[in-house]
Amino acid sequence: MARHPFTHTELVAGVRAGDHRALARAITLVENRDPGASAVVSELYPQTGTAFSVGITGPPGVGKSSLIAALVRHVRSLGLTVGVISVDPSSPFTQGALLGDRIRLVDHFLDPGVFIRSMGTRGHLGGLAEATLQTLLLLDAAGRDVIFLETVGTGQSEVEVMGIADEVLLVLMPGSGDSVQALKAGIMEIPDVIAINKMDQPGTKALLNDIRTVMALSPDAERQPALVLTEAIRGEGVDALWETLAGRRDALAVAGELEERRRNLFTEVVSAAAARARTRIEEQIAADPSLGALVRDVQERRVDPLSAVDAIVAAVLQEPA
């Protein structure tokens, strides 16, 4: 029988040392819900809390990945190490990531100061893979200075990013109906910074006016996101964007809000617990013929849905119906 590539002790030590092979193995264990994953993350958790994490969201096609690549290039020029977690739409066949990090961030793939990981959402409605938080913690424990977390897209559910990242960057582009829809969807409640990418395209002024109009309607005048114009392909405005992100981080730290954000993992903890509970319920229904029959009774209108829910909860959680 082939030897496991890492013992638990070797894996923990490898992640602490920033070894890419150990990091990749630990993240795979987390994604696969391997029994050993929890012990690894648990042992490394006390070493976390130093990385600066930025959640990056926005509609498809606005250039999030190009902007991340440009930010990585700039951050590396400052001598900082980087981690990138790119959460992509899941393949319906493999539950993996459809879009590979090698394609979009190829310039950085061989840089030892950059660790990139693509993850599938695996049906997680909040736009984040269930293992995203643990992956961020592993990169943090590995000594990465900056971690960029790219999410699937925009929507009210993206507020979940707030429970993980230190800051949130919303990327929009001129002339995009999706960008206008993002504004209408209440996405303005989320970001600390807004980047208008592809700024040389027609409609930049109109989008700026739309954003300012929405901002003026906000009841929280103090929580106004900063606006930055960028052109990621040419690298224009990227240094200003990074300075804005870093400036916001410093201001949050002085106000004590940064530490508060890092402590507030309630939303993600509840979300992960709910996902595990759902998996347990689905497995129990598949394994218990009586519960399967109960679901069929609902489908055939012999039992009402809420009565079935009570019975399933009682059976799975061992609670009285």
C-alpha positions, 0 to 999 in steps of 0.5 A: 500500500502506497504511503500517504504523502504527508503524515498529520505532523508533516502536513501541519509543519509543511503548511506552517512553512508555506510549502505549496505541496503541503498547502495543496494537500491540506486544501484538498482534504478540506474540500473532500471533508476528509476526517483528517482535515479538521485536525489540521485546521484546528492545530493551525488556527492559533497561527491565523489572523495576520493576513490581509484578505480582500473579497472580490465580487462583481458580475461576470465579464467585468474583468475580476480575474484580470484585475486580480492578476494586476493586483497580484503583480503590484503586490508582489512588486512590493515584496508581499506574498499572495494567496488567491482563492477563485471560487468558480461555477461548479461542474454538474459532472465533477463538482470541480471548478469549470474555469482553471486558475492556470488560464486566468493567472498564468503569469503568476503560476510559477511564482513561489510567492503566489499560491493560487487555488480554484474551487467549485461552489459545490452548490453553496448558494452564498456564492462561496465554496463550503471550504473557502473559510478553511482554505483562507485560514490555511493560507493565513497560517502559511504566512501569506501576507495578502489573500484575494478571494474571488466569488462567483458573481453578484447578488444579495447572497454575496453579503456572506463574503463580509463574514470572511474577508477583511474588506470587500471590493466590488468590480463593475464596468461601464455599459454593462446591464449586469452592473446596473442590475448589481446596483439595483440588487442592493449590492451597494451595502456590501463593498468597502471599495468599488473599482470601475474597470475598463474605464476607457469604455463609453459609459464610465461617466454614466456609471459613476453617476448611477453609483453616486446616486445609489450612494446618496440614498444610503442611510449610512453616510459614514459607510460609503465605499471609495471609488477607483477607476481601473484598466486591468489589462494595461495596469492603469489605476491598479496602484491607486486601487491597492493604496485605497484598499490598504488605506481602508484596512489601516482606517478599520484597524485604527477604529477597531473594526478590522479586529471586530470583522475578523472575530465575527465568523458567526455567519460562516459558522452557521452556514457551514453547520447548515450545509452539513445538516442538509448533507446529513438529512439527504444521506439519512433519507437515502438510507432510510426507506421509511423516510424515502416513503415519506417524501413520496407521500408528500409528492403524491399529496398523502402527507403535507410538507410541514408534517413531513419536515417535522418527521424528518427532523425528529428522525435525523436529529433524534428530536421528538416530533 
